[in-house]
Amino acid sequence: MTGFAKARLAALLLPAALMAGALGSQYIGHLFPCEMCHWQRWPHYTAIVLALLAFLVPEKPVGRMLVALAIAAILTSGAIGVFHAGVEYHWWKGITRCAATVTSGSHADILAQIMATPMIQCDQPQWAFHGISLAGFNAIFSILGGIAIIGLWARKTR
């Protein structure tokens, strides 16, 4: 398997695994994501689609561009994770209210939606392991994983 083929596979598996963890913590562990958590997910969704497309096109040059874009998306999620973790650790202020959105309806409907929606604060981690929040873990795995994928790609096969 060439370095590019390994990188293409890793560019699919890493964000898929991270999204499985995020969705599992949400739907199984009942940890509701805040607005910034969702911001971290979008680049992973993008990376999954780009990596899947890279399996459908020839290796050069479009397939290589798709894998490069998938790696960039993974690293982007990691950068957002660094920012979110910094907000959680109160190193800096967030740029969002992290408030739940409400759809239209009568006053009673709107009030019912507000009361049924969990208030999730972006600056309060819901879960941490050894002081590292889920945003911190996403930052670590996305950035180190993205760098490792670049290393796989650059590695010469024997």
C-alpha positions in Angstrom: 0.0 0.0 0.0 1.4 3.4 -1.0 1.9 6.3 1.4 -0.9 8.1 -0.4 -3.3 5.1 0.0 -2.5 4.9 3.7 -3.1 8.6 4.1 -6.4 8.4 2.2 -7.6 5.6 4.4 -6.5 7.4 7.6 -8.1 10.7 6.4 -11.4 8.7 6.3 -11.0 6.7 9.5 -9.7 9.4 11.9 -12.7 11.8 11.5 -15.1 8.9 11.3 -13.8 7.6 14.6 -13.9 11.0 16.2 -17.4 11.6 15.0 -18.4 8.1 16.3 -17.1 9.2 19.7 -18.8 12.6 19.6 -22.2 11.1 18.5 -21.8 8.2 21.0 -21.2 10.6 23.9 -24.2 12.6 22.8 -26.7 9.8 22.1 -25.5 7.1 24.5 -23.7 9.2 27.2 -26.3 12.0 27.1 -23.6 14.8 26.8 -25.3 17.5 24.8 -23.1 19.5 22.5 -22.8 23.2 22.8 -22.6 25.5 19.7 -18.8 25.3 19.6 -18.9 21.5 19.8 -21.0 21.6 16.6 -18.4 23.9 15.0 -15.8 21.1 15.6 -18.0 18.5 14.0 -18.5 20.3 10.6 -14.9 20.0 9.5 -15.0 16.3 10.4 -18.1 15.7 8.3 -16.4 17.6 5.5 -13.2 15.4 5.9 -15.3 12.2 5.7 -17.0 13.3 2.5 -13.7 14.4 0.9 -11.9 11.2 1.9 -14.8 9.1 0.5 -14.7 11.1 -2.8 -10.9 10.5 -2.9 -11.7 6.7 -3.1 -13.9 7.3 -6.2 -11.5 9.4 -8.3 -8.0 8.6 -9.7 -5.1 9.1 -7.5 -3.6 12.0 -9.4 -4.3 15.0 -9.2 -7.9 15.2 -8.0 -7.6 12.4 -5.5 -4.5 13.9 -4.0 -6.3 17.3 -3.7 -9.3 15.7 -2.0 -7.1 14.0 0.6 -5.1 17.3 1.2 -8.4 19.1 1.7 -9.6 16.3 4.1 -6.4 16.7 6.1 -6.9 20.5 6.2 -10.5 19.9 7.5 -9.2 17.6 10.2 -6.6 20.2 11.3 -9.3 22.9 11.2 -11.4 20.9 13.6 -8.4 20.6 15.8 -7.8 24.3 15.8 -11.4 24.9 16.7 -11.0 22.4 19.5 -7.9 24.3 20.8 -10.0 27.5 20.8 -13.0 25.8 22.5 -10.7 24.2 25.1 -9.2 27.6 25.8 -12.7 29.0 26.4 -13.4 26.1 28.8 -10.2 26.7 30.7 -11.0 30.4 30.8 -7.8 31.3 29.0 -9.8 33.6 26.7 -13.4 34.6 26.2 -15.6 32.8 23.6 -17.2 34.5 20.7 -20.6 33.1 21.0 -23.4 33.2 23.6 -23.8 29.4 23.3 -27.5 29.7 23.6 -30.1 27.3 22.3 -32.0 28.5 19.2 -35.8 28.6 19.3 -38.1 28.1 16.4 -41.3 30.1 15.8 -44.7 29.4 17.2 -47.0 30.8 19.8 -45.7 32.2 23.1 -46.6 29.0 24.8 -44.8 26.9 22.1 -41.7 29.0 22.4 -41.7 28.8 26.2 -42.1 25.0 26.0 -39.2 24.8 23.6 -37.0 26.9 25.9 -37.9 24.8 28.9 -37.3 21.5 27.0 -33.9 22.5 25.6 -30.9 21.8 27.8 -28.8 24.9 28.4 -25.3 24.0 27.4 -22.5 26.5 28.2 -19.5 26.5 25.9 -17.2 27.5 28.8 -18.2 24.6 31.1 -17.0 21.2 30.0 -19.5 18.5 30.6 -16.9 15.8 30.9 -13.2 15.7 31.5 -10.5 13.0 31.9 -7.4 14.0 33.8 -8.4 17.6 33.2 -8.8 17.3 29.5 -12.3 18.0 28.1 -13.8 16.5 25.0 -12.9 19.7 23.1 -9.3 19.2 24.3 -9.3 15.6 23.2 -10.6 16.6 19.8 -7.8 19.1 19.5 -5.2 16.6 20.5 -6.4 13.8 18.2 -7.2 16.0 15.3 -3.9 17.9 15.3 -1.7 14.9 16.0 -3.7 12.7 13.7 -3.6 15.3 10.9 0.2 15.5 11.3 0.5 11.7 11.3 -1.6 11.5 8.1 0.8 14.0 6.5 3.7 11.8 7.6 2.0 8.7 6.2 1.6 10.4 2.9 5.2 11.6 2.8 6.6 8.3 3.8 8.4 6.3 1.1 7.1 2.7 0.7 9.7 -0.1 0.5 
